[in-house]
Amino acid sequence: MEVSVRRAEPGDAEAVSRLFDGPCAVSGTLQLPYPSVEAWRRRISPSEGIHSLVAVLEGEVVGELGLVVLEHPRRRHVGEIGMAVRDDRQGLGAGRALLEAALELADRWIGLSRIELQVYTDNERAISLYERSGFVVEGTHRSYALRDGRFVDAYSMARLRTDAP
């Protein structure tokens, strides 16, 4: 099964909303349960500095990644990413394909030299993926977010390019 990646379109909103309604996606991200299709339609619609990509497997949207280029004049070299893969499609390469596509976009077309993300400290699968892609843990946020009635910690991770233009 081959995973393809493309830019998200407003018509993908229903699939992305379903993706973020899964228990793993809710517990692994900062998204709230019961996502709104309309909110996702607005969020993935093309806008300046926000790049939303989707992973497609067997004709279905199975993952979404957002790459946000920071607007502050002194931080325009920085992008932030967040992503999720549909619960029943994890482990099939969608996360890897999304991350590779986002890093290629950041490196070769946008010219970012720093990519940042936050990941819960117990999300071993995601941490491993990020480390294989050159991300390192820069710090730990204690009681970072409320998840299922408890506060959980998160790592702040980043990937730096020393060869950026």
VOVEX-31218 format. One record per residue: residue number from 1; x, y, z of N, C-alpha, C in turn; residue in one letter. Coordinates in steps of 0.001 Angstrom, whole numbers, plus 500000, padded with zeros to 6 digits. Layout:
# VOVEX-31218
nr=NUM; n_c1=X; n_c2=Y; n_c3=Z; ca_c1=X; ca_c2=Y; ca_c3=Z; c_c1=X; c_c2=Y; c_c3=Z; rest=A
...
This chain:
# VOVEX-31218
nr=1; n_c1=500840; n_c2=498826; n_c3=500000; ca_c1=500000; ca_c2=500000; ca_c3=500000; c_c1=500891; c_c2=501245; c_c3=500000; rest=M
nr=2; n_c1=500663; n_c2=502079; n_c3=499041; ca_c1=501450; ca_c2=503304; ca_c3=498876; c_c1=500697; c_c2=504506; c_c3=499443; rest=E
nr=3; n_c1=501377; n_c2=505251; n_c3=500303; ca_c1=500815; ca_c2=506467; ca_c3=500865; c_c1=501233; c_c2=507634; c_c3=499987; rest=V
nr=4; n_c1=500276; n_c2=508466; n_c3=499600; ca_c1=500605; ca_c2=509685; ca_c3=498856; c_c1=500264; c_c2=510887; c_c3=499733; rest=S
nr=5; n_c1=500946; n_c2=511994; n_c3=499457; ca_c1=500731; ca_c2=513220; ca_c3=500218; c_c1=500376; c_c2=514323; c_c3=499246; rest=V
nr=6; n_c1=499415; n_c2=515135; n_c3=499615; ca_c1=499024; ca_c2=516292; ca_c3=498805; c_c1=498555; c_c2=517402; c_c3=499729; rest=R
nr=7; n_c1=498402; n_c2=518578; n_c3=499161; ca_c1=497868; ca_c2=519703; ca_c3=499934; c_c1=496408; c_c2=519406; c_c3=500274; rest=R
nr=8; n_c1=496012; n_c2=519746; n_c3=501475; ca_c1=494619; ca_c2=519560; ca_c3=501881; c_c1=493727; c_c2=520528; c_c3=501122; rest=A
nr=9; n_c1=492512; n_c2=520100; n_c3=500872; ca_c1=491517; ca_c2=520920; ca_c3=500193; c_c1=490290; c_c2=521037; c_c3=501098; rest=E
nr=10; n_c1=489502; n_c2=522095; n_c3=500936; ca_c1=488304; ca_c2=522238; ca_c3=501779; c_c1=487399; c_c2=521003; c_c3=501769; rest=P
nr=11; n_c1=487370; n_c2=520285; n_c3=500654; ca_c1=486554; ca_c2=519074; ca_c3=500568; c_c1=487052; c_c2=517934; c_c3=501444; rest=G
nr=12; n_c1=488263; n_c2=518061; n_c3=501989; ca_c1=488816; ca_c2=517037; ca_c3=502882; c_c1=488358; c_c2=517223; c_c3=504329; rest=D
nr=13; n_c1=487627; n_c2=518285; n_c3=504612; ca_c1=487302; ca_c2=518642; ca_c3=506000; c_c1=486572; c_c2=517526; c_c3=506740; rest=A
nr=14; n_c1=485636; n_c2=516862; n_c3=506102; ca_c1=484895; ca_c2=515803; ca_c3=506783; c_c1=485818; c_c2=514650; c_c3=507181; rest=E
nr=15; n_c1=486709; n_c2=514256; n_c3=506268; ca_c1=487650; ca_c2=513169; ca_c3=506565; c_c1=488634; c_c2=513581; c_c3=507653; rest=A
nr=16; n_c1=489099; n_c2=514810; n_c3=507625; ca_c1=490039; ca_c2=515287; ca_c3=508646; c_c1=489339; c_c2=515371; c_c3=509998; rest=V
nr=17; n_c1=488108; n_c2=515823; n_c3=510006; ca_c1=487343; ca_c2=515885; ca_c3=511250; c_c1=487178; c_c2=514481; c_c3=511843; rest=S
nr=18; n_c1=486860; n_c2=513493; n_c3=511008; ca_c1=486735; ca_c2=512106; ca_c3=511486; c_c1=488068; c_c2=511599; c_c3=512026; rest=R
nr=19; n_c1=489148; n_c2=511937; n_c3=511326; ca_c1=490484; ca_c2=511529; ca_c3=511749; c_c1=490773; c_c2=512022; c_c3=513164; rest=L
nr=20; n_c1=490466; n_c2=513302; n_c3=513433; ca_c1=490746; ca_c2=513899; ca_c3=514735; c_c1=489707; c_c2=513535; c_c3=515791; rest=F
nr=21; n_c1=488702; n_c2=512747; n_c3=515442; ca_c1=487709; ca_c2=512297; ca_c3=516404; c_c1=488084; c_c2=510950; c_c3=517010; rest=D
nr=22; n_c1=489132; n_c2=510311; n_c3=516502; ca_c1=489556; ca_c2=509020; ca_c3=517031; c_c1=490202; c_c2=509170; c_c3=518401; rest=G
nr=23; n_c1=490039; n_c2=508181; n_c3=519271; ca_c1=490607; ca_c2=508260; ca_c3=520622; c_c1=492116; c_c2=508510; c_c3=520639; rest=P
nr=24; n_c1=492872; n_c2=507876; n_c3=519758; ca_c1=494332; ca_c2=508091; ca_c3=519733; c_c1=494659; c_c2=509508; c_c3=519276; rest=C
nr=25; n_c1=493944; n_c2=510002; n_c3=518274; ca_c1=494199; ca_c2=511358; ca_c3=517784; c_c1=493844; c_c2=512390; c_c3=518843; rest=A
nr=26; n_c1=492753; n_c2=512190; n_c3=519552; ca_c1=492354; ca_c2=513131; ca_c3=520601; c_c1=493374; c_c2=513112; c_c3=521737; rest=V
nr=27; n_c1=493795; n_c2=511918; n_c3=522158; ca_c1=494716; ca_c2=511841; ca_c3=523292; c_c1=496151; c_c2=512201; c_c3=522908; rest=S
nr=28; n_c1=496481; n_c2=512138; n_c3=521622; ca_c1=497845; ca_c2=512426; ca_c3=521186; c_c1=498074; c_c2=513838; c_c3=520691; rest=G
nr=29; n_c1=497021; n_c2=514649; n_c3=520635; ca_c1=497139; ca_c2=516023; ca_c3=520142; c_c1=496454; c_c2=516972; c_c3=521126; rest=T
nr=30; n_c1=496484; n_c2=518247; n_c3=520811; ca_c1=495774; ca_c2=519232; ca_c3=521627; c_c1=494338; c_c2=519447; c_c3=521163; rest=L
nr=31; n_c1=493875; n_c2=518648; n_c3=520199; ca_c1=492517; ca_c2=518804; ca_c3=519695; c_c1=491507; c_c2=518318; c_c3=520737; rest=Q
nr=32; n_c1=490347; n_c2=518955; n_c3=520751; ca_c1=489270; ca_c2=518542; ca_c3=521637; c_c1=488408; c_c2=517486; c_c3=520953; rest=L
nr=33; n_c1=487742; n_c2=516633; n_c3=521727; ca_c1=486812; ca_c2=515669; ca_c3=521116; c_c1=485689; c_c2=516399; c_c3=520369; rest=P
nr=34; n_c1=485016; n_c2=515695; n_c3=519516; ca_c1=483873; ca_c2=516182; ca_c3=518751; c_c1=484254; c_c2=517353; c_c3=517841; rest=Y
nr=35; n_c1=485222; n_c2=517142; n_c3=516988; ca_c1=485640; ca_c2=518243; ca_c3=516117; c_c1=484556; c_c2=518640; c_c3=515126; rest=P
nr=36; n_c1=484515; n_c2=519906; n_c3=514808; ca_c1=483554; ca_c2=520454; ca_c3=513867; c_c1=484097; c_c2=520355; c_c3=512445; rest=S
nr=37; n_c1=483267; n_c2=519853; n_c3=511550; ca_c1=483667; ca_c2=519779; ca_c3=510142; c_c1=483916; c_c2=521191; c_c3=509612; rest=V
nr=38; n_c1=483065; n_c2=522130; n_c3=509961; ca_c1=483231; ca_c2=523502; ca_c3=509463; c_c1=484512; c_c2=524136; c_c3=509988; rest=E
nr=39; n_c1=484850; n_c2=523884; n_c3=511235; ca_c1=486104; ca_c2=524423; ca_c3=511782; c_c1=487295; c_c2=523850; c_c3=511029; rest=A
nr=40; n_c1=487254; n_c2=522567; n_c3=510712; ca_c1=488347; ca_c2=521972; ca_c3=509952; c_c1=488374; c_c2=522491; c_c3=508513; rest=W
nr=41; n_c1=487214; n_c2=522769; n_c3=507934; ca_c1=487175; ca_c2=523329; ca_c3=506583; c_c1=487919; c_c2=524669; c_c3=506557; rest=R
nr=42; n_c1=487661; n_c2=525505; n_c3=507566; ca_c1=488373; ca_c2=526792; ca_c3=507650; c_c1=489866; c_c2=526578; c_c3=507901; rest=R
nr=43; n_c1=490166; n_c2=525646; n_c3=508769; ca_c1=491560; ca_c2=525436; ca_c3=509173; c_c1=492441; c_c2=524908; c_c3=508042; rest=R
nr=44; n_c1=491901; n_c2=524050; n_c3=507194; ca_c1=492724; ca_c2=523473; ca_c3=506123; c_c1=492619; c_c2=524239; c_c3=504813; rest=I
nr=45; n_c1=491772; n_c2=525262; n_c3=504763; ca_c1=491678; ca_c2=526086; ca_c3=503552; c_c1=492983; c_c2=526850; c_c3=503364; rest=S
nr=46; n_c1=493394; n_c2=527036; n_c3=502120; ca_c1=494669; ca_c2=527733; ca_c3=501871; c_c1=494695; c_c2=529117; c_c3=502517; rest=P
nr=47; n_c1=495791; n_c2=529414; n_c3=503190; ca_c1=496000; ca_c2=530742; ca_c3=503745; c_c1=497500; c_c2=530995; c_c3=503833; rest=S
nr=48; n_c1=497864; n_c2=532244; n_c3=503874; ca_c1=499266; ca_c2=532649; ca_c3=503895; c_c1=499973; c_c2=532106; c_c3=505133; rest=E
nr=49; n_c1=501074; n_c2=531405; n_c3=504926; ca_c1=501899; ca_c2=530930; ca_c3=506022; c_c1=501432; c_c2=529655; c_c3=506691; rest=G
nr=50; n_c1=500304; n_c2=529098; n_c3=506239; ca_c1=499808; ca_c2=527848; ca_c3=506813; c_c1=499704; c_c2=526818; c_c3=505693; rest=I
nr=51; n_c1=500396; n_c2=525719; n_c3=505871; ca_c1=500434; ca_c2=524663; ca_c3=504856; c_c1=499861; c_c2=523395; c_c3=505476; rest=H
nr=52; n_c1=498707; n_c2=522981; n_c3=504979; ca_c1=498044; ca_c2=521785; ca_c3=505483; c_c1=498182; c_c2=520681; c_c3=504450; rest=S
nr=53; n_c1=498766; n_c2=519570; n_c3=504861; ca_c1=498974; ca_c2=518420; ca_c3=503988; c_c1=498145; c_c2=517251; c_c3=504495; rest=L
nr=54; n_c1=497710; n_c2=516404; n_c3=503568; ca_c1=497010; ca_c2=515180; ca_c3=503958; c_c1=497723; c_c2=513977; c_c3=503359; rest=V
nr=55; n_c1=497665; n_c2=512866; n_c3=504096; ca_c1=498157; ca_c2=511577; ca_c3=503619; c_c1=496954; c_c2=510797; c_c3=503115; rest=A
nr=56; n_c1=497103; n_c2=510215; n_c3=501936; ca_c1=496019; ca_c2=509459; ca_c3=501313; c_c1=496486; c_c2=508019; c_c3=501114; rest=V
nr=57; n_c1=495677; n_c2=507091; n_c3=501562; ca_c1=495966; ca_c2=505668; ca_c3=501432; c_c1=494717; c_c2=504994; c_c3=500894; rest=L
nr=58; n_c1=494864; n_c2=504306; n_c3=499782; ca_c1=493739; ca_c2=503616; ca_c3=499147; c_c1=492555; c_c2=504547; c_c3=498929; rest=E
nr=59; n_c1=492840; n_c2=505778; n_c3=498523; ca_c1=491799; ca_c2=506745; ca_c3=498202; c_c1=491185; c_c2=507455; c_c3=499395; rest=G
nr=60; n_c1=491644; n_c2=507167; n_c3=500611; ca_c1=491090; ca_c2=507786; ca_c3=501816; c_c1=492119; c_c2=508678; c_c3=502489; rest=E
nr=61; n_c1=491652; n_c2=509811; n_c3=503007; ca_c1=492509; ca_c2=510671; ca_c3=503812; c_c1=492701; c_c2=509975; c_c3=505157; rest=V
nr=62; n_c1=493972; n_c2=509682; n_c3=505493; ca_c1=494270; ca_c2=508951; ca_c3=506726; c_c1=495176; c_c2=509735; c_c3=507671; rest=V
nr=63; n_c1=495640; n_c2=510901; n_c3=507255; ca_c1=496501; ca_c2=511702; ca_c3=508117; c_c1=496491; c_c2=513150; c_c3=507686; rest=G
nr=64; n_c1=496832; n_c2=514039; n_c3=508631; ca_c1=496895; ca_c2=515477; ca_c3=508339; c_c1=498068; c_c2=516064; c_c3=509093; rest=E
nr=65; n_c1=498778; n_c2=516970; n_c3=508441; ca_c1=499881; ca_c2=517696; ca_c3=509058; c_c1=499738; c_c2=519163; c_c3=508722; rest=L
nr=66; n_c1=499881; n_c2=519994; n_c3=509728; ca_c1=499900; ca_c2=521437; ca_c3=509534; c_c1=501295; c_c2=521971; c_c3=509771; rest=G
nr=67; n_c1=501799; n_c2=522746; n_c3=508836; ca_c1=503081; ca_c2=523440; ca_c3=508961; c_c1=502765; c_c2=524926; c_c3=508953; rest=L
nr=68; n_c1=503049; n_c2=525586; n_c3=510067; ca_c1=502774; ca_c2=527011; ca_c3=510204; c_c1=504089; c_c2=527756; c_c3=510227; rest=V
nr=69; n_c1=504245; n_c2=528706; n_c3=509310; ca_c1=505431; ca_c2=529560; ca_c3=509283; c_c1=505154; c_c2=530742; c_c3=510200; rest=V
nr=70; n_c1=506038; n_c2=530963; n_c3=511156; ca_c1=505813; ca_c2=532028; ca_c3=512126; c_c1=505895; c_c2=533392; c_c3=511456; rest=L
nr=71; n_c1=505056; n_c2=534317; n_c3=511916; ca_c1=504939; ca_c2=535636; ca_c3=511290; c_c1=505865; c_c2=536683; c_c3=511874; rest=E
nr=72; n_c1=506306; n_c2=536492; n_c3=513101; ca_c1=507138; ca_c2=537514; ca_c3=513735; c_c1=508393; c_c2=537742; c_c3=512894; rest=H
nr=73; n_c1=508745; n_c2=539004; n_c3=512613; ca_c1=509886; ca_c2=539279; ca_c3=511736; c_c1=511182; c_c2=538587; c_c3=512145; rest=P
nr=74; n_c1=511384; n_c2=538394; n_c3=513428; ca_c1=512629; ca_c2=537788; ca_c3=513877; c_c1=512535; c_c2=536266; c_c3=513980; rest=R
nr=75; n_c1=511351; n_c2=535709; n_c3=513646; ca_c1=511162; ca_c2=534250; ca_c3=513719; c_c1=510626; c_c2=533679; c_c3=512408; rest=R
nr=76; n_c1=510810; n_c2=534407; n_c3=511324; ca_c1=510306; ca_c2=533926; ca_c3=510031; c_c1=511085; c_c2=532732; c_c3=509494; rest=R
nr=77; n_c1=512177; n_c2=532392; n_c3=510114; ca_c1=512958; ca_c2=531217; ca_c3=509718; c_c1=512445; c_c2=529948; c_c3=510393; rest=H
nr=78; n_c1=511365; n_c2=530089; n_c3=511182; ca_c1=510859; ca_c2=528994; ca_c3=512016; c_c1=509487; c_c2=528541; c_c3=511542; rest=V
nr=79; n_c1=509290; n_c2=527242; n_c3=511555; ca_c1=507983; ca_c2=526652; ca_c3=511305; c_c1=507606; c_c2=525745; c_c3=512456; rest=G
nr=80; n_c1=506317; n_c2=525609; n_c3=512691; ca_c1=505805; ca_c2=524694; ca_c3=513710; c_c1=504938; c_c2=523649; c_c3=513028; rest=E
nr=81; n_c1=505058; n_c2=522410; n_c3=513478; ca_c1=504223; ca_c2=521366; ca_c3=512896; c_c1=503403; c_c2=520670; c_c3=513973; rest=I
nr=82; n_c1=502284; n_c2=520141; n_c3=513520; ca_c1=501430; ca_c2=519280; ca_c3=514319; c_c1=500752; c_c2=518316; c_c3=513365; rest=G
nr=83; n_c1=500596; n_c2=517079; n_c3=513790; ca_c1=499965; ca_c2=516117; ca_c3=512879; c_c1=499286; c_c2=515007; c_c3=513645; rest=M
nr=84; n_c1=498460; n_c2=514280; n_c3=512902; ca_c1=497806; ca_c2=513090; ca_c3=513437; c_c1=497517; c_c2=512140; c_c3=512287; rest=A
nr=85; n_c1=497482; n_c2=510861; n_c3=512625; ca_c1=497126; ca_c2=509802; ca_c3=511673; c_c1=495902; c_c2=509091; c_c3=512243; rest=V
nr=86; n_c1=494983; n_c2=508770; n_c3=511361; ca_c1=493752; ca_c2=508101; ca_c3=511784; c_c1=494082; c_c2=506843; c_c3=512595; rest=R
nr=87; n_c1=493352; n_c2=506639; n_c3=513666; ca_c1=493633; ca_c2=505547; ca_c3=514600; c_c1=493830; c_c2=504199; c_c3=513913; rest=D
nr=88; n_c1=492964; n_c2=503862; n_c3=512976; ca_c1=493022; ca_c2=502544; ca_c3=512344; c_c1=494015; c_c2=502457; c_c3=511196; rest=D
nr=89; n_c1=494794; n_c2=503511; n_c3=510972; ca_c1=495785; ca_c2=503507; ca_c3=509892; c_c1=497196; c_c2=503835; c_c3=510393; rest=R
nr=90; n_c1=497378; n_c2=503800; n_c3=511708; ca_c1=498705; ca_c2=504064; ca_c3=512256; c_c1=499631; c_c2=502889; c_c3=511974; rest=Q
nr=91; n_c1=500909; n_c2=503206; n_c3=511784; ca_c1=501904; ca_c2=502170; ca_c3=511531; c_c1=502038; c_c2=501769; c_c3=510079; rest=G
nr=92; n_c1=501359; n_c2=502467; n_c3=509167; ca_c1=501407; ca_c2=502121; ca_c3=507746; c_c1=502224; c_c2=503111; c_c3=506922; rest=L
nr=93; n_c1=502890; n_c2=504057; n_c3=507570; ca_c1=503772; ca_c2=504988; ca_c3=506862; c_c1=503191; c_c2=506359; c_c3=506575; rest=G
nr=94; n_c1=501964; n_c2=506613; n_c3=506999; ca_c1=501347; ca_c2=507912; ca_c3=506712; c_c1=502062; c_c2=509041; c_c3=507457; rest=A
nr=95; n_c1=502383; n_c2=508836; n_c3=508734; ca_c1=503089; ca_c2=509860; ca_c3=509502; c_c1=504454; c_c2=510168; c_c3=508909; rest=G
nr=96; n_c1=505187; n_c2=509130; n_c3=508546; ca_c1=506502; ca_c2=509313; ca_c3=507928; c_c1=506380; c_c2=510075; c_c3=506616; rest=R
nr=97; n_c1=505407; n_c2=509712; n_c3=505789; ca_c1=505230; ca_c2=510375; ca_c3=504491; c_c1=504861; c_c2=511849; c_c3=504683; rest=A
nr=98; n_c1=503977; n_c2=512136; n_c3=505641; ca_c1=503607; ca_c2=513529; ca_c3=505913; c_c1=504807; c_c2=514337; c_c3=506395; rest=L
nr=99; n_c1=505569; n_c2=513779; n_c3=507320; ca_c1=506716; ca_c2=514497; ca_c3=507868; c_c1=507769; c_c2=514737; c_c3=506799; rest=L
nr=100; n_c1=508054; n_c2=513734; n_c3=505983; ca_c1=509033; ca_c2=513908; ca_c3=504900; c_c1=508595; c_c2=515002; c_c3=503930; rest=E
nr=101; n_c1=507314; n_c2=515014; n_c3=503576; ca_c1=506808; ca_c2=516028; ca_c3=502650; c_c1=506897; c_c2=517419; c_c3=503260; rest=A
nr=102; n_c1=506549; n_c2=517534; n_c3=504542; ca_c1=506610; ca_c2=518840; ca_c3=505208; c_c1=508042; c_c2=519341; c_c3=505311; rest=A
nr=103; n_c1=508979; n_c2=518454; n_c3=505614; ca_c1=510380; ca_c2=518870; ca_c3=505728; c_c1=510954; c_c2=519258; c_c3=504368; rest=L
nr=104; n_c1=510552; n_c2=518551; n_c3=503324; ca_c1=510991; ca_c2=518936; ca_c3=501975; c_c1=510438; c_c2=520319; c_c3=501618; rest=E
nr=105; n_c1=509178; n_c2=520559; n_c3=501916; ca_c1=508576; ca_c2=521863; ca_c3=501662; c_c1=509322; c_c2=522946; c_c3=502442; rest=L
nr=106; n_c1=509578; n_c2=522680; n_c3=503712; ca_c1=510265; ca_c2=523652; ca_c3=504572; c_c1=511689; c_c2=523918; c_c3=504094; rest=A
nr=107; n_c1=512399; n_c2=522867; n_c3=503727; ca_c1=513815; ca_c2=522987; ca_c3=503354; c_c1=514024; c_c2=523543; c_c3=501950; rest=D
nr=108; n_c1=513294; n_c2=523021; n_c3=500994; ca_c1=513590; ca_c2=523305; ca_c3=499586; c_c1=512775; c_c2=524437; c_c3=498986; rest=R
nr=109; n_c1=511636; n_c2=524777; n_c3=499614; ca_c1=510755; ca_c2=525756; ca_c3=498989; c_c1=510459; c_c2=526975; c_c3=499858; rest=W
nr=110; n_c1=510482; n_c2=526796; n_c3=501171; ca_c1=510188; ca_c2=527922; ca_c3=502052; c_c1=511466; c_c2=528491; c_c3=502666; rest=I
nr=111; n_c1=512491; n_c2=527660; n_c3=502804; ca_c1=513766; ca_c2=528116; ca_c3=503344; c_c1=513793; c_c2=528228; c_c3=504856; rest=G
nr=112; n_c1=513039; n_c2=527382; n_c3=505540; ca_c1=513054; ca_c2=527411; ca_c3=507001; c_c1=514305; c_c2=526714; c_c3=507521; rest=L
nr=113; n_c1=514861; n_c2=527238; n_c3=508591; ca_c1=516047; ca_c2=526602; ca_c3=509172; c_c1=515748; c_c2=525943; c_c3=510520; rest=S
nr=114; n_c1=514554; n_c2=526172; n_c3=511039; ca_c1=514182; ca_c2=525572; ca_c3=512322; c_c1=512718; c_c2=525134; c_c3=512254; rest=R
nr=115; n_c1=512478; n_c2=523883; n_c3=512641; ca_c1=511126; ca_c2=523348; ca_c3=512725; c_c1=510911; c_c2=522905; c_c3=514175; rest=I
nr=116; n_c1=509812; n_c2=523353; n_c3=514765; ca_c1=509514; ca_c2=523055; ca_c3=516161; c_c1=508230; c_c2=522237; c_c3=516280; rest=E
nr=117; n_c1=508124; n_c2=521490; n_c3=517365; ca_c1=506902; ca_c2=520751; ca_c3=517665; c_c1=506871; c_c2=520424; c_c3=519146; rest=L
nr=118; n_c1=505691; n_c2=520071; n_c3=519617; ca_c1=505520; ca_c2=519546; ca_c3=520965; c_c1=504894; c_c2=518168; c_c3=520821; rest=Q
nr=119; n_c1=505338; n_c2=517245; n_c3=521669; ca_c1=504831; ca_c2=515878; ca_c3=521639; c_c1=504760; c_c2=515364; c_c3=523069; rest=V
nr=120; n_c1=503674; n_c2=514689; n_c3=523405; ca_c1=503536; ca_c2=514149; ca_c3=524744; c_c1=504658; c_c2=513152; c_c3=525015; rest=Y
nr=121; n_c1=505174; n_c2=513174; n_c3=526245; ca_c1=506340; ca_c2=512353; ca_c3=526577; c_c1=506054; c_c2=510854; c_c3=526515; rest=T
nr=122; n_c1=504794; n_c2=510451; n_c3=526536; ca_c1=504470; ca_c2=509026; ca_c3=526454; c_c1=504139; c_c2=508567; c_c3=525031; rest=D
nr=123; n_c1=504283; n_c2=509441; n_c3=524056; ca_c1=503990; ca_c2=509090; ca_c3=522657; c_c1=505273; c_c2=508591; c_c3=521990; rest=N
nr=124; n_c1=505675; n_c2=507392; n_c3=522373; ca_c1=506949; ca_c2=506827; ca_c3=521934; c_c1=507046; c_c2=506677; c_c3=520419; rest=E
nr=125; n_c1=505960; n_c2=506286; n_c3=519780; ca_c1=505982; ca_c2=506096; ca_c3=518329; c_c1=506284; c_c2=507417; c_c3=517618; rest=R
nr=126; n_c1=505630; n_c2=508498; n_c3=518024; ca_c1=505861; ca_c2=509802; ca_c3=517404; c_c1=507266; c_c2=510315; c_c3=517712; rest=A
nr=127; n_c1=507705; n_c2=510165; n_c3=518952; ca_c1=509046; ca_c2=510626; ca_c3=519325; c_c1=510089; c_c2=509925; c_c3=518481; rest=I
nr=128; n_c1=509949; n_c2=508634; n_c3=518294; ca_c1=510888; ca_c2=507871; ca_c3=517470; c_c1=510902; c_c2=508376; c_c3=516026; rest=S
nr=129; n_c1=509732; n_c2=508633; n_c3=515475; ca_c1=509641; ca_c2=509167; ca_c3=514111; c_c1=510360; c_c2=510513; c_c3=514022; rest=L
nr=130; n_c1=510112; n_c2=511398; n_c3=514966; ca_c1=510734; ca_c2=512717; ca_c3=514934; c_c1=512251; c_c2=512608; c_c3=515079; rest=Y
nr=131; n_c1=512718; n_c2=511746; n_c3=515965; ca_c1=514170; ca_c2=511588; ca_c3=516152; c_c1=514824; c_c2=511041; c_c3=514885; rest=E
nr=132; n_c1=514182; n_c2=510118; n_c3=514208; ca_c1=514730; ca_c2=509587; ca_c3=512946; c_c1=514807; c_c2=510658; c_c3=511866; rest=R
nr=133; n_c1=514006; n_c2=511708; n_c3=512016; ca_c1=513999; ca_c2=512806; ca_c3=511046; c_c1=514866; c_c2=513982; c_c3=511481; rest=S
nr=134; n_c1=515663; n_c2=513798; n_c3=512535; ca_c1=516612; ca_c2=514820; ca_c3=512947; c_c1=516150; c_c2=515741; c_c3=514055; rest=G
nr=135; n_c1=514990; n_c2=515503; n_c3=514635; ca_c1=514510; ca_c2=516322; ca_c3=515743; c_c1=515184; c_c2=515872; c_c3=517034; rest=F
nr=136; n_c1=515431; n_c2=516828; n_c3=517922; ca_c1=515989; ca_c2=516525; ca_c3=519236; c_c1=515110; c_c2=517171; c_c3=520303; rest=V
nr=137; n_c1=515102; n_c2=516544; n_c3=521470; ca_c1=514367; ca_c2=517098; ca_c3=522603; c_c1=515155; c_c2=518288; c_c3=523137; rest=V
nr=138; n_c1=514486; n_c2=519429; n_c3=523247; ca_c1=515121; ca_c2=520631; ca_c3=523781; c_c1=514670; c_c2=520938; c_c3=525210; rest=E
nr=139; n_c1=513575; n_c2=520334; n_c3=525629; ca_c1=513103; ca_c2=520567; ca_c3=526995; c_c1=511811; c_c2=519822; c_c3=527249; rest=G
nr=140; n_c1=511401; n_c2=519834; n_c3=528503; ca_c1=510176; ca_c2=519170; ca_c3=528911; c_c1=509241; c_c2=520195; c_c3=529531; rest=T
nr=141; n_c1=508011; n_c2=520207; n_c3=529074; ca_c1=506962; ca_c2=521049; ca_c3=529646; c_c1=506194; c_c2=520189; c_c3=530646; rest=H
nr=142; n_c1=506304; n_c2=520504; n_c3=531914; ca_c1=505575; ca_c2=519770; ca_c3=532956; c_c1=504116; c_c2=520222; c_c3=532969; rest=R
nr=143; n_c1=503218; n_c2=519272; n_c3=533149; ca_c1=501771; ca_c2=519551; ca_c3=533164; c_c1=501382; c_c2=520412; c_c3=531971; rest=S
nr=144; n_c1=501837; n_c2=520013; n_c3=530792; ca_c1=501661; ca_c2=520778; ca_c3=529557; c_c1=500198; c_c2=520921; c_c3=529155; rest=Y
nr=145; n_c1=499434; n_c2=519823; n_c3=529275; ca_c1=498048; ca_c2=519858; ca_c3=528798; c_c1=497184; c_c2=518896; c_c3=529604; rest=A
nr=146; n_c1=495909; n_c2=519202; n_c3=529627; ca_c1=494931; ca_c2=518329; ca_c3=530265; c_c1=494500; c_c2=517267; c_c3=529253; rest=L
nr=147; n_c1=494637; n_c2=516002; n_c3=529658; ca_c1=494234; ca_c2=514896; ca_c3=528791; c_c1=493465; c_c2=513897; c_c3=529635; rest=R
nr=148; n_c1=492223; n_c2=513720; n_c3=529289; ca_c1=491381; ca_c2=512736; ca_c3=529967; c_c1=491380; c_c2=512946; c_c3=531485; rest=D
nr=149; n_c1=491305; n_c2=514219; n_c3=531909; ca_c1=491200; ca_c2=514540; ca_c3=533319; c_c1=492509; c_c2=514628; c_c3=534080; rest=G
nr=150; n_c1=493646; n_c2=514432; n_c3=533408; ca_c1=494959; ca_c2=514492; ca_c3=534064; c_c1=495890; c_c2=515377; c_c3=533262; rest=R
nr=151; n_c1=496791; n_c2=516035; n_c3=533974; ca_c1=497813; ca_c2=516821; ca_c3=533284; c_c1=498943; c_c2=515907; c_c3=532842; rest=F
nr=152; n_c1=499405; n_c2=516129; n_c3=531617; ca_c1=500488; ca_c2=515314; ca_c3=531057; c_c1=501624; c_c2=516227; c_c3=530604; rest=V
nr=153; n_c1=502828; n_c2=515651; n_c3=530582; ca_c1=504026; ca_c2=516365; ca_c3=530163; c_c1=504209; c_c2=516248; c_c3=528661; rest=D
nr=154; n_c1=504951; n_c2=517186; n_c3=528113; ca_c1=505279; ca_c2=517153; ca_c3=526681; c_c1=506723; c_c2=517592; c_c3=526497; rest=A
nr=155; n_c1=507327; n_c2=517037; n_c3=525464; ca_c1=508658; ca_c2=517478; ca_c3=525053; c_c1=508512; c_c2=518597; c_c3=524036; rest=Y
nr=156; n_c1=509421; n_c2=519527; n_c3=524103; ca_c1=509602; ca_c2=520500; ca_c3=523035; c_c1=510748; c_c2=519957; c_c3=522196; rest=S
nr=157; n_c1=510477; n_c2=519716; n_c3=520913; ca_c1=511500; ca_c2=519168; ca_c3=520018; c_c1=511702; c_c2=520136; c_c3=518857; rest=M
nr=158; n_c1=512879; n_c2=520092; n_c3=518289; ca_c1=513178; ca_c2=520934; ca_c3=517129; c_c1=514204; c_c2=520253; c_c3=516247; rest=A
nr=159; n_c1=514167; n_c2=520644; n_c3=514990; ca_c1=515178; ca_c2=520219; ca_c3=514019; c_c1=515783; c_c2=521485; c_c3=513453; rest=R
nr=160; n_c1=517095; n_c2=521597; n_c3=513536; ca_c1=517813; ca_c2=522753; ca_c3=513016; c_c1=518587; c_c2=522365; c_c3=511769; rest=L
nr=161; n_c1=518580; n_c2=523251; n_c3=510795; ca_c1=519405; ca_c2=523063; ca_c3=509588; c_c1=520546; c_c2=524061; c_c3=509664; rest=R
nr=162; n_c1=521746; n_c2=523553; n_c3=509647; ca_c1=522897; ca_c2=524456; ca_c3=509659; c_c1=523258; c_c2=524914; c_c3=508256; rest=T
nr=163; n_c1=522724; n_c2=524242; n_c3=507242; ca_c1=523030; ca_c2=524577; ca_c3=505854; c_c1=521924; c_c2=525398; c_c3=505178; rest=D
nr=164; n_c1=521012; n_c2=525958; n_c3=505975; ca_c1=519887; ca_c2=526709; ca_c3=505395; c_c1=520397; c_c2=527937; c_c3=504667; rest=A
nr=165; n_c1=519650; n_c2=528369; n_c3=503632; ca_c1=520080; ca_c2=529544; ca_c3=502861; c_c1=520072; c_c2=530812; c_c3=503695; rest=P
